[in-house]
Amino acid sequence: MLMFLVMHNKGQGALEYLLLIGGGVLVAGIVLVLVLGLSGSGISSANSSIDVINEAKAATGVDTSLVQHSSFEKDSPQGIITGPNPWHQNTAGDWSIVSGDCYNGNNCLKLSSNACTGIYQYIPISPGKAYYSSVYKKGYCRMHAHLLDTAGSMILNIGDFAGNISTSEWQKISAEITLNSASNRIIIKNSSGTSENPPSSGTVSQISQIRLYLLNCSNPPTGSDYCDMVTFREK
């Protein structure tokens, strides 16, 4: 009888041990499924959630990337950007900060000329890193960029890297810029595909800032050319 009890207790202990192992395997499997899910559409969902949160913040004037005054909520409607502001006027022309028909919040940028009228901002960047840039646009609004060294000398004129089409409704356009110092190439990925570009002067390792523009060049103004919610961040 005693031997039976001992054997019974040993069997029960072994069963409990197996159940513990099985539980651990089950938990590991669930974690693996979650991780694999995030590697596909899950990541897109996570990014979409981040965008929603950032857009809600930007509507109140909070900057959510390396761009300052990214949603123009800090600027007075019906006026140009003046005073201690990170945005600079590209050319004297017909553009303004307006309220009303904007994508997010109250204010946005309106471009009413096609003489490369618009604004630009200097943003610090580093060689060997990749960056994501986007803007919401309606009508003609394009992102244009120059890569510069610390002295402000041109390393590469990227030119128009996103948005050179007219849209009748608000649309988000985006692009990725990778500064590959090892290969001395600037890699640009957008809706048109991927291109690798050597510096026109100097090397990729000398790049320290980007001059990011919001412009309308050459395209006839539609009367409804707007830019809003500008993003430029490290990937």
FIKOLZA-1660 file (N, C-alpha, C; in steps of 0.1 Angstrom, whole numbers, plus 5000, padded with zeros to 4 digits):
% residues 235
   i   px   py   pz ch aa at
   1 5008 4988 5000  A  M  N
   1 5000 5000 5000  A  M CA
   1 5009 5012 5000  A  M  C
   2 5019 5012 5008  A  L  N
   2 5028 5023 5009  A  L CA
   2 5035 5025 4996  A  L  C
   3 5039 5014 4990  A  M  N
   3 5046 5015 4977  A  M CA
   3 5037 5021 4966  A  M  C
   4 5024 5018 4967  A  F  N
   4 5014 5023 4957  A  F CA
   4 5013 5038 4959  A  F  C
   5 5012 5043 4971  A  L  N
   5 5011 5057 4974  A  L CA
   5 5023 5064 4969  A  L  C
   6 5035 5059 4971  A  V  N
   6 5048 5065 4966  A  V CA
   6 5048 5066 4951  A  V  C
   7 5044 5055 4944  A  M  N
   7 5044 5054 4930  A  M CA
   7 5033 5064 4925  A  M  C
   8 5022 5065 4932  A  H  N
   8 5011 5074 4928  A  H CA
   8 5016 5088 4928  A  H  C
   9 5023 5092 4939  A  N  N
   9 5028 5106 4941  A  N CA
   9 5038 5109 4931  A  N  C
  10 5047 5099 4927  A  K  N
  10 5057 5102 4917  A  K CA
  10 5050 5104 4903  A  K  C
  11 5040 5096 4901  A  G  N
  11 5033 5097 4888  A  G CA
  11 5026 5111 4887  A  G  C
  12 5020 5115 4898  A  Q  N
  12 5013 5128 4898  A  Q CA
  12 5023 5139 4896  A  Q  C
  13 5034 5138 4903  A  G  N
  13 5045 5148 4901  A  G CA
  13 5050 5149 4887  A  G  C
  14 5051 5138 4881  A  A  N
  14 5056 5137 4867  A  A CA
  14 5045 5144 4858  A  A  C
  15 5033 5141 4860  A  L  N
  15 5022 5147 4852  A  L CA
  15 5021 5162 4854  A  L  C
  16 5023 5167 4866  A  E  N
  16 5023 5181 4869  A  E CA
  16 5035 5188 4861  A  E  C
  17 5046 5181 4861  A  Y  N
  17 5058 5186 4855  A  Y CA
  17 5056 5187 4840  A  Y  C
  18 5049 5177 4834  A  L  N
  18 5046 5177 4820  A  L CA
  18 5037 5188 4816  A  L  C
  19 5027 5190 4825  A  L  N
  19 5017 5201 4823  A  L CA
  19 5024 5214 4823  A  L  C
  20 5033 5216 4832  A  L  N
  20 5041 5229 4833  A  L CA
  20 5049 5231 4820  A  L  C
  21 5055 5221 4815  A  I  N
  21 5063 5222 4803  A  I CA
  21 5053 5225 4791  A  I  C
  22 5042 5218 4791  A  G  N
  22 5032 5221 4780  A  G CA
  22 5027 5235 4781  A  G  C
  23 5025 5240 4793  A  G  N
  23 5020 5254 4794  A  G CA
  23 5030 5264 4789  A  G  C
  24 5043 5261 4792  A  G  N
  24 5054 5270 4788  A  G CA
  24 5055 5270 4773  A  G  C
  25 5054 5258 4766  A  V  N
  25 5054 5257 4752  A  V CA
  25 5042 5265 4746  A  V  C
  26 5031 5264 4752  A  L  N
  26 5019 5271 4747  A  L CA
  26 5021 5286 4747  A  L  C
  27 5026 5291 4758  A  V  N
  27 5029 5306 4760  A  V CA
  27 5039 5310 4749  A  V  C
  28 5049 5302 4748  A  A  N
  28 5060 5306 4738  A  A CA
  28 5053 5306 4724  A  A  C
  29 5044 5297 4721  A  G  N
  29 5038 5297 4708  A  G CA
  29 5029 5309 4706  A  G  C
  30 5022 5313 4716  A  I  N
  30 5014 5325 4715  A  I CA
  30 5023 5338 4712  A  I  C
  31 5034 5339 4720  A  V  N
  31 5043 5350 4718  A  V CA
  31 5048 5350 4704  A  V  C
  32 5052 5338 4698  A  L  N
  32 5057 5337 4685  A  L CA
  32 5047 5341 4674  A  L  C
  33 5035 5338 4676  A  V  N
  33 5024 5342 4667  A  V CA
  33 5022 5357 4667  A  V  C
  34 5023 5363 4679  A  L  N
  34 5022 5377 4680  A  L CA
  34 5033 5384 4673  A  L  C
  35 5045 5379 4675  A  V  N
  35 5057 5385 4669  A  V CA
  35 5056 5384 4654  A  V  C
  36 5052 5373 4649  A  L  N
  36 5051 5371 4634  A  L CA
  36 5040 5379 4629  A  L  C
  37 5029 5381 4637  A  G  N
  37 5019 5390 4632  A  G CA
  37 5023 5404 4630  A  G  C
  38 5032 5409 4640  A  L  N
  38 5037 5422 4639  A  L CA
  38 5046 5424 4627  A  L  C
  39 5052 5413 4622  A  S  N
  39 5062 5415 4611  A  S CA
  39 5055 5417 4598  A  S  C
  40 5041 5416 4597  A  G  N
  40 5034 5418 4585  A  G CA
  40 5025 5429 4586  A  G  C
  41 5012 5426 4585  A  S  N
  41 5001 5436 4586  A  S CA
  41 5001 5442 4600  A  S  C
  42 5006 5435 4610  A  G  N
  42 5006 5440 4623  A  G CA
  42 5014 5453 4625  A  G  C
  43 5025 5453 4618  A  I  N
  43 5034 5465 4618  A  I CA
  43 5026 5477 4612  A  I  C
  44 5020 5475 4601  A  S  N
  44 5012 5485 4594  A  S CA
  44 5001 5491 4604  A  S  C
  45 4995 5482 4611  A  S  N
  45 4984 5486 4620  A  S CA
  45 4991 5494 4631  A  S  C
  46 5002 5490 4636  A  A  N
  46 5009 5497 4647  A  A CA
  46 5013 5511 4642  A  A  C
  47 5019 5512 4630  A  N  N
  47 5022 5525 4624  A  N CA
  47 5010 5533 4622  A  N  C
  48 4999 5528 4618  A  S  N
  48 4987 5535 4616  A  S CA
  48 4982 5541 4630  A  S  C
  49 4983 5533 4640  A  S  N
  49 4979 5538 4653  A  S CA
  49 4988 5549 4658  A  S  C
  50 5001 5548 4655  A  I  N
  50 5011 5559 4658  A  I CA
  50 5007 5571 4651  A  I  C
  51 5004 5570 4638  A  D  N
  51 5000 5581 4630  A  D CA
  51 4987 5588 4636  A  D  C
  52 4978 5581 4640  A  V  N
  52 4965 5586 4646  A  V CA
  52 4969 5594 4658  A  V  C
  53 4977 5589 4667  A  I  N
  53 4981 5595 4679  A  I CA
  53 4989 5608 4676  A  I  C
  54 4998 5607 4667  A  N  N
  54 5006 5619 4663  A  N CA
  54 4997 5630 4657  A  N  C
  55 4988 5626 4649  A  E  N
  55 4979 5636 4642  A  E CA
  55 4970 5643 4653  A  E  C
  56 4966 5636 4663  A  A  N
  56 4958 5642 4673  A  A CA
  56 4967 5652 4681  A  A  C
  57 4979 5649 4683  A  K  N
  57 4988 5658 4690  A  K CA
  57 4991 5670 4682  A  K  C
  58 4994 5668 4669  A  A  N
  58 4997 5679 4660  A  A CA
  58 4986 5689 4658  A  A  C
  59 4973 5684 4659  A  A  N
  59 4962 5693 4658  A  A CA
  59 4962 5703 4669  A  A  C
  60 4969 5701 4680  A  T  N
  60 4970 5710 4691  A  T CA
  60 4983 5719 4690  A  T  C
  61 4991 5716 4680  A  G  N
  61 5003 5724 4678  A  G CA
  61 5015 5717 4683  A  G  C
  62 5014 5704 4688  A  V  N
  62 5026 5697 4693  A  V CA
  62 5033 5691 4681  A  V  C
  63 5046 5693 4681  A  D  N
  63 5055 5687 4670  A  D CA
  63 5058 5672 4674  A  D  C
  64 5056 5663 4664  A  T  N
  64 5058 5649 4667  A  T CA
  64 5069 5643 4659  A  T  C
  65 5077 5651 4652  A  S  N
  65 5089 5646 4645  A  S CA
  65 5100 5657 4646  A  S  C
  66 5110 5656 4637  A  L  N
  66 5121 5666 4637  A  L CA
  66 5116 5679 4631  A  L  C
  67 5105 5679 4625  A  V  N
  67 5100 5692 4619  A  V CA
  67 5093 5700 4630  A  V  C
  68 5097 5713 4630  A  Q  N
  68 5090 5722 4639  A  Q CA
  68 5079 5730 4632  A  Q  C
  69 5069 5733 4640  A  H  N
  69 5057 5740 4635  A  H CA
  69 5052 5731 4623  A  H  C
  70 5051 5718 4626  A  S  N
  70 5048 5708 4615  A  S CA
  70 5033 5709 4610  A  S  C
  71 5024 5714 4618  A  S  N
  71 5010 5715 4614  A  S CA
  71 5005 5729 4613  A  S  C
  72 5014 5739 4615  A  F  N
  72 5011 5753 4614  A  F CA
  72 5001 5758 4624  A  F  C
  73 4998 5751 4634  A  E  N
  73 4989 5755 4644  A  E CA
  73 4994 5766 4653  A  E  C
  74 5007 5768 4653  A  K  N
  74 5013 5779 4661  A  K CA
  74 5014 5792 4653  A  K  C
  75 5009 5792 4641  A  D  N
  75 5011 5804 4632  A  D CA
  75 4997 5810 4630  A  D  C
  76 4997 5823 4628  A  S  N
  76 4985 5831 4627  A  S CA
  76 4978 5829 4613  A  S  C
  77 4965 5826 4613  A  P  N
  77 4958 5824 4600  A  P CA
  77 4959 5838 4593  A  P  C
  78 4958 5836 4580  A  Q  N
  78 4957 5848 4571  A  Q CA
  78 4970 5856 4571  A  Q  C
  79 4981 5851 4576  A  G  N
  79 4993 5858 4577  A  G CA
  79 5005 5849 4572  A  G  C
  80 5016 5855 4570  A  I  N
  80 5028 5847 4566  A  I CA
  80 5036 5844 4579  A  I  C
  81 5045 5834 4578  A  I  N
  81 5053 5830 4589  A  I CA
  81 5063 5841 4592  A  I  C
  82 5063 5847 4603  A  T  N
  82 5073 5857 4607  A  T CA
  82 5079 5855 4620  A  T  C
  83 5089 5863 4624  A  G  N
  83 5094 5862 4637  A  G CA
  83 5103 5850 4639  A  G  C
  84 5105 5846 4652  A  P  N
  84 5113 5834 4655  A  P CA
  84 5107 5821 4651  A  P  C
  85 5107 5818 4638  A  N  N
  85 5100 5806 4633  A  N CA
  85 5110 5798 4625  A  N  C
  86 5110 5785 4626  A  P  N
  86 5119 5776 4619  A  P CA
  86 5116 5776 4604  A  P  C
  87 5104 5779 4599  A  W  N
  87 5101 5780 4585  A  W CA
  87 5106 5793 4579  A  W  C
  88 5112 5792 4567  A  H  N
  88 5117 5804 4560  A  H CA
  88 5110 5805 4546  A  H  C
  89 5109 5817 4542  A  Q  N
  89 5102 5819 4529  A  Q CA
  89 5112 5816 4518  A  Q  C
  90 5108 5808 4508  A  N  N
  90 5117 5805 4497  A  N CA
  90 5117 5816 4487  A  N  C
  91 5106 5821 4483  A  T  N
  91 5106 5833 4474  A  T CA
  91 5094 5841 4478  A  T  C
  92 5095 5854 4475  A  A  N
  92 5084 5863 4478  A  A CA
  92 5073 5859 4468  A  A  C
  93 5062 5855 4474  A  G  N
  93 5051 5851 4465  A  G CA
  93 5038 5850 4472  A  G  C
  94 5028 5845 4466  A  D  N
  94 5015 5844 4471  A  D CA
  94 5013 5831 4479  A  D  C
  95 5017 5830 4491  A  W  N
  95 5014 5819 4500  A  W CA
  95 5011 5824 4514  A  W  C
  96 5004 5816 4521  A  S  N
  96 5000 5821 4535  A  S CA
  96 4995 5809 4543  A  S  C
  97 4994 5812 4556  A  I  N
  97 4989 5803 4566  A  I CA
  97 4974 5806 4566  A  I  C
  98 4966 5796 4564  A  V  N
  98 4951 5798 4564  A  V CA
  98 4944 5789 4573  A  V  C
  99 4932 5792 4577  A  S  N
  99 4924 5783 4585  A  S CA
  99 4912 5779 4577  A  S  C
 100 4906 5768 4580  A  G  N
 100 4894 5763 4573  A  G CA
 100 4896 5750 4567  A  G  C
 101 4898 5750 4554  A  D  N
 101 4898 5738 4546  A  D CA
 101 4912 5731 4548  A  D  C
 102 4915 5726 4560  A  C  N
 102 4928 5720 4563  A  C CA
 102 4925 5705 4567  A  C  C
 103 4936 5697 4566  A  Y  N
 103 4935 5683 4569  A  Y CA
 103 4933 5680 4584  A  Y  C
 104 4941 5687 4592  A  N  N
 104 4942 5684 4606  A  N CA
 104 4943 5697 4614  A  N  C
 105 4935 5698 4624  A  G  N
 105 4935 5711 4632  A  G CA
 105 4929 5722 4625  A  G  C
 106 4933 5734 4628  A  N  N
 106 4927 5746 4622  A  N CA
 106 4935 5752 4611  A  N  C
 107 4948 5751 4611  A  N  N
 107 4956 5758 4601  A  N CA
 107 4964 5749 4592  A  N  C
 108 4967 5755 4580  A  C  N
 108 4976 5748 4571  A  C CA
 108 4982 5758 4561  A  C  C
 109 4991 5753 4553  A  L  N
 109 4998 5762 4543  A  L CA
 109 4991 5762 4530  A  L  C
 110 4988 5774 4524  A  K  N
 110 4982 5775 4511  A  K CA
 110 4992 5781 4501  A  K  C
 111 4994 5774 4490  A  L  N
 111 5003 5779 4479  A  L CA
 111 4994 5784 4468  A  L  C
 112 4995 5797 4464  A  S  N
 112 4987 5803 4454  A  S CA
 112 4994 5808 4442  A  S  C
 113 5007 5803 4440  A  S  N
 113 5015 5806 4429  A  S CA
 113 5023 5794 4424  A  S  C
 114 5027 5794 4412  A  N  N
 114 5035 5783 4407  A  N CA
 114 5050 5787 4404  A  N  C
 115 5054 5798 4410  A  A  N
 115 5067 5803 4408  A  A CA
 115 5077 5798 4419  A  A  C
 116 5076 5785 4422  A  C  N
 116 5084 5779 4433  A  C CA
 116 5081 5786 4446  A  C  C
 117 5069 5791 4448  A  T  N
 117 5066 5798 4460  A  T CA
 117 5064 5787 4471  A  T  C
 118 5069 5790 4483  A  G  N
 118 5067 5781 4494  A  G CA
 118 5077 5784 4505  A  G  C
 119 5079 5774 4513  A  I  N
 119 5087 5776 4525  A  I CA
 119 5097 5765 4527  A  I  C
 120 5107 5766 4535  A  Y  N
 120 5117 5756 4538  A  Y CA
 120 5122 5757 4552  A  Y  C
 121 5127 5746 4557  A  Q  N
 121 5132 5744 4571  A  Q CA
 121 5145 5736 4571  A  Q  C
 122 5154 5740 4579  A  Y  N
 122 5167 5732 4581  A  Y CA
 122 5165 5722 4592  A  Y  C
 123 5168 5709 4589  A  I  N
 123 5166 5698 4599  A  I CA
 123 5179 5691 4600  A  I  C
 124 5185 5689 4613  A  P  N
 124 5197 5681 4614  A  P CA
 124 5195 5667 4612  A  P  C
 125 5205 5661 4604  A  I  N
 125 5204 5646 4601  A  I CA
 125 5218 5641 4602  A  I  C
 126 5220 5627 4602  A  S  N
 126 5233 5621 4604  A  S CA
 126 5235 5610 4593  A  S  C
 127 5248 5609 4588  A  P  N
 127 5251 5599 4579  A  P CA
 127 5249 5585 4585  A  P  C
 128 5246 5575 4576  A  G  N
 128 5244 5562 4581  A  G CA
 128 5230 5559 4587  A  G  C
 129 5221 5568 4586  A  K  N
 129 5208 5566 4591  A  K CA
 129 5197 5568 4580  A  K  C
 130 5186 5563 4582  A  A  N
 130 5174 5563 4573  A  A CA
 130 5163 5572 4579  A  A  C
 131 5157 5579 4570  A  Y  N
 131 5146 5589 4575  A  Y CA
 131 5134 5587 4566  A  Y  C
 132 5122 5590 4573  A  Y  N
 132 5109 5589 4567  A  Y CA
 132 5103 5603 4567  A  Y  C
 133 5098 5607 4555  A  S  N
 133 5092 5620 4554  A  S CA
 133 5078 5619 4548  A  S  C
 134 5069 5627 4552  A  S  N
 134 5055 5627 4546  A  S CA
 134 5049 5641 4548  A  S  C
 135 5038 5643 4540  A  V  N
 135 5030 5655 4542  A  V CA
 135 5016 5651 4536  A  V  C
 136 5006 5658 4542  A  Y  N
 136 4993 5657 4536  A  Y CA
 136 4991 5668 4526  A  Y  C
 137 4986 5666 4514  A  K  N
 137 4985 5676 4504  A  K CA
 137 4972 5676 4497  A  K  C
 138 4968 5687 4492  A  K  N
 138 4956 5688 4484  A  K CA
 138 4960 5698 4472  A  K  C
 139 4957 5694 4460  A  G  N
 139 4961 5702 4449  A  G CA
 139 4976 5699 4446  A  G  C
 140 4984 5710 4443  A  Y  N
 140 4998 5708 4441  A  Y CA
 140 5005 5713 4453  A  Y  C
 141 5012 5703 4459  A  C  N
 141 5021 5706 4471  A  C CA
 141 5032 5695 4470  A  C  C
 142 5044 5699 4468  A  R  N
 142 5055 5689 4467  A  R CA
 142 5065 5690 4477  A  R  C
 143 5072 5679 4481  A  M  N
 143 5084 5680 4490  A  M CA
 143 5096 5680 4481  A  M  C
 144 5105 5689 4484  A  H  N
 144 5117 5691 4477  A  H CA
 144 5128 5692 4487  A  H  C
 145 5141 5688 4484  A  A  N
 145 5151 5688 4494  A  A CA
 145 5165 5690 4489  A  A  C
 146 5173 5696 4497  A  H  N
 146 5188 5697 4495  A  H CA
 146 5195 5691 4507  A  H  C
 147 5205 5683 4504  A  L  N
 147 5213 5678 4515  A  L CA
 147 5226 5686 4516  A  L  C
 148 5229 5691 4528  A  L  N
 148 5240 5700 4530  A  L CA
 148 5250 5696 4541  A  L  C
 149 5262 5702 4540  A  D  N
 149 5272 5699 4551  A  D CA
 149 5270 5710 4562  A  D  C
 150 5279 5709 4572  A  T  N
 150 5277 5719 4583  A  T CA
 150 5279 5733 4579  A  T  C
 151 5286 5736 4568  A  A  N
 151 5287 5750 4564  A  A CA
 151 5276 5754 4555  A  A  C
 152 5267 5745 4552  A  G  N
 152 5256 5749 4543  A  G CA
 152 5258 5746 4528  A  G  C
 153 5270 5740 4525  A  S  N
 153 5273 5737 4511  A  S CA
 153 5265 5725 4506  A  S  C
 154 5261 5726 4494  A  M  N
 154 5253 5715 4488  A  M CA
 154 5261 5702 4486  A  M  C
 155 5256 5691 4491  A  I  N
 155 5262 5678 4489  A  I CA
 155 5254 5671 4478  A  I  C
 156 5240 5673 4478  A  L  N
 156 5232 5667 4468  A  L CA
 156 5218 5675 4467  A  L  C
 157 5214 5679 4456  A  N  N
 157 5201 5684 4454  A  N CA
 157 5192 5673 4450  A  N  C
 158 5184 5668 4460  A  I  N
 158 5175 5657 4458  A  I CA
 158 5164 5661 4448  A  I  C
 159 5160 5674 4449  A  G  N
 159 5149 5678 4440  A  G CA
 159 5136 5674 4446  A  G  C
 160 5126 5673 4437  A  D  N
 160 5112 5669 4441  A  D CA
 160 5113 5654 4444  A  D  C
 161 5111 5650 4456  A  F  N
 161 5111 5636 4459  A  F CA
 161 5097 5630 4463  A  F  C
 162 5087 5638 4463  A  A  N
 162 5074 5633 4466  A  A CA
 162 5063 5644 4462  A  A  C
 163 5052 5640 4456  A  G  N
 163 5041 5648 4455  A  G CA
 163 5039 5657 4443  A  G  C
 164 5046 5654 4432  A  N  N
 164 5045 5662 4420  A  N CA
 164 5033 5659 4411  A  N  C
 165 5021 5657 4418  A  I  N
 165 5009 5655 4411  A  I CA
 165 4998 5662 4418  A  I  C
 166 4987 5665 4411  A  S  N
 166 4976 5673 4418  A  S CA
 166 4966 5663 4423  A  S  C
 167 4960 5665 4435  A  T  N
 167 4950 5657 4440  A  T CA
 167 4938 5666 4444  A  T  C
 168 4926 5662 4442  A  S  N
 168 4914 5670 4445  A  S CA
 168 4910 5668 4459  A  S  C
 169 4915 5657 4466  A  E  N
 169 4912 5655 4480  A  E CA
 169 4925 5654 4487  A  E  C
 170 4924 5655 4500  A  W  N
 170 4935 5654 4509  A  W CA
 170 4942 5640 4507  A  W  C
 171 4955 5640 4505  A  Q  N
 171 4962 5627 4503  A  Q CA
 171 4975 5628 4510  A  Q  C
 172 4979 5617 4516  A  K  N
 172 4992 5616 4523  A  K CA
 172 5003 5611 4513  A  K  C
 173 5014 5618 4511  A  I  N
 173 5025 5613 4503  A  I CA
 173 5037 5611 4512  A  I  C
 174 5045 5602 4508  A  S  N
 174 5057 5599 4517  A  S CA
 174 5069 5594 4509  A  S  C
 175 5080 5594 4515  A  A  N
 175 5093 5589 4509  A  A CA
 175 5103 5586 4520  A  A  C
 176 5112 5578 4517  A  E  N
 176 5123 5574 4526  A  E CA
 176 5136 5578 4520  A  E  C
 177 5145 5584 4529  A  I  N
 177 5158 5588 4524  A  I CA
 177 5168 5581 4533  A  I  C
 178 5177 5573 4527  A  T  N
 178 5188 5566 4535  A  T CA
 178 5201 5572 4531  A  T  C
 179 5209 5576 4541  A  L  N
 179 5223 5581 4539  A  L CA
 179 5233 5570 4541  A  L  C
 180 5236 5563 4531  A  N  N
 180 5245 5551 4532  A  N CA
 180 5260 5556 4530  A  N  C
 181 5266 5558 4541  A  S  N
 181 5280 5563 4541  A  S CA
 181 5290 5553 4537  A  S  C
 182 5286 5540 4539  A  A  N
 182 5295 5529 4535  A  A CA
 182 5297 5528 4520  A  A  C
 183 5285 5530 4512  A  S  N
 183 5286 5529 4498  A  S CA
 183 5286 5543 4491  A  S  C
 184 5286 5554 4500  A  N  N
 184 5286 5567 4495  A  N CA
 184 5275 5570 4485  A  N  C
 185 5263 5565 4489  A  R  N
 185 5251 5567 4481  A  R CA
 185 5239 5572 4490  A  R  C
 186 5231 5580 4484  A  I  N
 186 5218 5585 4490  A  I CA
 186 5207 5577 4483  A  I  C
 187 5200 5569 4491  A  I  N
 187 5190 5560 4485  A  I CA
 187 5176 5566 4488  A  I  C
 188 5168 5568 4477  A  I  N
 188 5155 5575 4479  A  I CA
 188 5145 5565 4474  A  I  C
 189 5135 5562 4483  A  K  N
 189 5124 5553 4480  A  K CA
 189 5111 5561 4481  A  K  C
 190 5103 5561 4470  A  N  N
 190 5090 5567 4470  A  N CA
 190 5081 5559 4461  A  N  C
 191 5069 5565 4458  A  S  N
 191 5059 5558 4450  A  S CA
 191 5064 5555 4436  A  S  C
 192 5075 5562 4431  A  S  N
 192 5080 5559 4418  A  S CA
 192 5091 5548 4417  A  S  C
 193 5095 5544 4429  A  G  N
 193 5105 5533 4430  A  G CA
 193 5116 5537 4439  A  G  C
 194 5128 5530 4437  A  T  N
 194 5140 5533 4445  A  T CA
 194 5151 5537 4436  A  T  C
 195 5158 5547 4440  A  S  N
 195 5170 5552 4433  A  S CA
 195 5182 5554 4442  A  S  C
 196 5194 5551 4437  A  E  N
 196 5206 5553 4444  A  E CA
 196 5214 5565 4438  A  E  C
 197 5218 5575 4446  A  N  N
 197 5224 5586 4440  A  N CA
 197 5237 5590 4447  A  N  C
 198 5248 5592 4439  A  P  N
 198 5260 5596 4445  A  P CA
 198 5260 5611 4448  A  P  C
 199 5267 5616 4457  A  P  N
 199 5268 5630 4460  A  P CA
 199 5273 5638 4448  A  P  C
 200 5267 5650 4446  A  S  N
 200 5272 5658 4435  A  S CA
 200 5285 5665 4439  A  S  C
 201 5287 5666 4452  A  S  N
 201 5299 5672 4458  A  S CA
 201 5302 5666 4471  A  S  C
 202 5315 5664 4475  A  G  N
 202 5318 5658 4488  A  G CA
 202 5314 5644 4489  A  G  C
 203 5311 5640 4502  A  T  N
 203 5307 5626 4505  A  T CA
 203 5295 5625 4514  A  T  C
 204 5289 5614 4514  A  V  N
 204 5277 5612 4523  A  V CA
 204 5280 5615 4538  A  V  C
 205 5293 5611 4542  A  S  N
 205 5297 5613 4555  A  S CA
 205 5297 5627 4560  A  S  C
 206 5297 5636 4550  A  Q  N
 206 5298 5651 4553  A  Q CA
 206 5284 5657 4555  A  Q  C
 207 5273 5649 4552  A  I  N
 207 5260 5655 4553  A  I CA
 207 5256 5656 4568  A  I  C
 208 5251 5668 4571  A  S  N
 208 5247 5671 4585  A  S CA
 208 5233 5677 4586  A  S  C
 209 5227 5681 4575  A  Q  N
 209 5214 5687 4576  A  Q CA
 209 5207 5686 4562  A  Q  C
 210 5194 5687 4563  A  I  N
 210 5185 5687 4551  A  I CA
 210 5177 5700 4551  A  I  C
 211 5177 5706 4539  A  R  N
 211 5168 5718 4537  A  R CA
 211 5156 5712 4531  A  R  C
 212 5145 5712 4538  A  L  N
 212 5132 5706 4534  A  L CA
 212 5122 5716 4529  A  L  C
 213 5118 5715 4517  A  Y  N
 213 5109 5725 4511  A  Y CA
 213 5095 5720 4510  A  Y  C
 214 5085 5729 4510  A  L  N
 214 5071 5727 4506  A  L CA
 214 5069 5737 4495  A  L  C
 215 5066 5732 4483  A  L  N
 215 5066 5741 4471  A  L CA
 215 5055 5738 4461  A  L  C
 216 5053 5748 4452  A  N  N
 216 5045 5745 4440  A  N CA
 216 5054 5752 4429  A  N  C
 217 5060 5744 4421  A  C  N
 217 5068 5749 4410  A  C CA
 217 5062 5745 4396  A  C  C
 218 5060 5754 4387  A  S  N
 218 5057 5752 4374  A  S CA
 218 5042 5748 4371  A  S  C
 219 5036 5741 4381  A  N  N
 219 5022 5736 4379  A  N CA
 219 5013 5748 4380  A  N  C
 220 5003 5749 4372  A  P  N
 220 4993 5760 4373  A  P CA
 220 4986 5759 4386  A  P  C
 221 4985 5769 4394  A  P  N
 221 4978 5768 4407  A  P CA
 221 4963 5765 4405  A  P  C
 222 4958 5756 4413  A  T  N
 222 4944 5752 4412  A  T CA
 222 4935 5761 4420  A  T  C
 223 4941 5769 4429  A  G  N
 223 4933 5777 4439  A  G CA
 223 4930 5769 4451  A  G  C
 224 4934 5757 4451  A  S  N
 224 4932 5748 4463  A  S CA
 224 4945 5740 4466  A  S  C
 225 4956 5746 4466  A  D  N
 225 4969 5739 4468  A  D CA
 225 4973 5741 4483  A  D  C
 226 4972 5730 4490  A  Y  N
 226 4974 5731 4504  A  Y CA
 226 4984 5720 4509  A  Y  C
 227 4992 5723 4520  A  C  N
 227 5001 5714 4526  A  C CA
 227 4997 5714 4541  A  C  C
 228 4998 5702 4547  A  D  N
 228 4995 5701 4562  A  D CA
 228 5002 5689 4568  A  D  C
 229 5004 5689 4581  A  M  N
 229 5010 5678 4588  A  M CA
 229 5023 5672 4582  A  M  C
 230 5033 5680 4583  A  V  N
 230 5046 5677 4577  A  V CA
 230 5054 5668 4587  A  V  C
 231 5060 5657 4582  A  T  N
 231 5067 5648 4591  A  T CA
 231 5081 5645 4585  A  T  C
 232 5091 5645 4593  A  F  N
 232 5104 5641 4590  A  F CA
 232 5111 5635 4602  A  F  C
 233 5113 5622 4602  A  R  N
 233 5118 5615 4614  A  R CA
 233 5127 5604 4610  A  R  C
 234 5135 5600 4620  A  E  N
 234 5144 5588 4618  A  E CA
 234 5136 5575 4618  A  E  C
 235 5139 5566 4609  A  K  N
 235 5132 5554 4608  A  K CA
 235 5136 5544 4620  A  K  C
% end
